[in-house]
């Protein structure tokens, strides 16, 4: 048995000694002590036993706590795992008979201590009310198990995790023949009715099973906002039998309560999560992330996630975001974030956007769906800047981008290359508008029509400025823009194969001599212009861009005029021999 820590350990009786004035006043005025209750100052209580229950155990120490206290673990604890054999640790009424609204549990490190739910119950249940704040750091939580929501952690308020692993927990696990129905199962690993913040943490291999009700967020469910910093959400699985599924990795926002949330992900990874339903008519949304609100990603990765169902109603393999009907408009912003190898069996292999979507300096590659191999815009506008879409596949429309509805697609300084579809290898549009500037569309292929750009109905706006649409094919025949009778506005473009399409008078139709997609510098790959390309010095810079697709260090105007397309041929290196000014 370990020895006691030097930190003070407090017991319920000692708390009365700190409030003699309240006791005296109560005696004088014959008023209950509770009416004069004064909060005890926060203190640190130390866990000294590895047992499940008894003096010095984690369970006993939590029971002795009051709101605002910190639970720490003795440096001489003497074990690397605490196994719970008598149910979840409930954080409810404190030793002062008041709710524990806030509690901080500080472990020695997630690789040093595991708290195991023993497949019998959750690990922590925080009943601190809507304003509750449960903070946990430096532990691994495993094998939580519940028929309700929150496989390892269930909290009525907010949850904050730092250096925490939550793994192999399960929510919605019911005895045979008792499938729940109704509001749904939320949070296979973590359920926070309020907001959640995860820093330097790992949420992996958790499950949420809704059975006859919806499933939300197999890794994490946050009813409010979710913040991820240097955190990985991986290998989680959300499923139902006869209902909808939302978020294989995370689900954010309270759909039933019509409350929108936000997601902020920085230097984080959401990978290899799955959302699935056996339902023959129910939606499946967000293999990696489902959010009822606005997400922001910076320097992050969304990869290998899947959204599918028996009825093929999966949308947003990596990310699905939307707003509530009549609610505030939502916007997704992705910066320096890559999305690869995500799958949806209906719309948006990487992203299904139910609002405005802004993407900057991204590589979106190897994703696939029925429509919108990379991106489906279901509502709102798409802005794509300094980015690459490549190797995405749609078995129907839009290998790179599928614009469904009346939105707008604006692409600048970007490359859409080597994508495949039945129609619209790079871009497919139903009733919206498409604007491309300083962009390259090439080597996209279709089995139907419009290897490069496909409009379902001609007459909607298609504007090209200093853009290359060349080298795309339909059934092995050159096909850059479809249909015939479509008019194109703009200037300084290079389009090779667009029979019957009304092109601007200054359009070049010669082979642009594009080199293969390669790392030519910058965060994304590009197609360089071969020597003698007619695109060199033949373009324009309508947006006054400083750099080409590759960013800083690659100026946009390097010759007498900008080059057409996303790549700008740079000036030769200066002659170092005469750089000191002694030229003859």
PyMOL commands that set and color helices and strands:
alter all, ss='L'
color gray80, all
select helices_A, chain A and resi 12-16+20-29+33-36+58-63+576-578
alter helices_A, ss='H'
color red, helices_A
select strands_A, chain A and resi 44-47+70-73+81-83+89-91+102-106+114-116+124-126+133-142+153-155+158-167+170-171+185-186+190-192+196-199+202-204+207-209+215-216+220-222+226-229+232-234+237-240+245-246+250-252+261-266+269-271+274-277+284-285+289-298+301-303+306-309+314-315+319-322+331-335+338-340+343-344+351-353+356-360+363-365+368-369+375-377+382-385+388-390+393-394+401-403+408-412+415-417+420-421+427-429+433-437+440-442+445-446+453-455+462-465+468-469+473-474+477-478+481-482+489-491+494-495+514-518+526-529
alter strands_A, ss='S'
color yellow, strands_A
deselect
rebuild
show_as cartoon
